Amino acid sequence: MSTLYGRKYRGKGDLIIELGSGNGQTLVNLAARNAKRELYFMGIESNLSLYKESCSLLKENDENITFINDDFEQVISKFHNESVSMFISVLPHPNYIGKEREFNWKNFYEIMLSKMKKYGQFLLITECTNELLSEVTVEEYKKWRTWLISSFESIGFIINVTVDNPPPALSSYYLSKFNNDPNRIKILTILMGK
């Protein structure tokens, strides 16, 4: 049994990593619902105050979850290829999803794809807004959606499911906030495979 960032990780079962885990609530909820399964949850958050908030949610007997205060690109690069069962990214920073930074973020997702197990998955929940923060038209949304899916397919991901809403099982402060403004913010969920 090895220690992984302060928590015991048995090295068996499926490792699920949330990139930019924020206040940790999403991952804590998932870990609680899956405590009896062979799943281990890891949240990576670079913001120190959000990381501390995440850690405050952990209980002494929570052995299937940990949080790391670090840059997720650095952490992910240290994992062996084909070692992670699932990555989760909820409302990633524009540096990891925006059109103007596409060249940079594609490199990261190529590395991430190599870290996924053969039948691993990537759950991406992201938002479409326009630059003026006015209403997003149906045409704007469809064009953005097509571009985003095409971008991930060009990296090598297989698109399994797309839904024009966040998954009901996941909750976070910003998902709730953004869901209350469906005309200006459109949420897209994509489940991708390798």
Order of alpha helices (4+ residues) and beta strands (2+ residues): beta-beta-beta-alpha-beta-alpha-beta-alpha-beta-alpha-beta-alpha-beta-alpha-beta
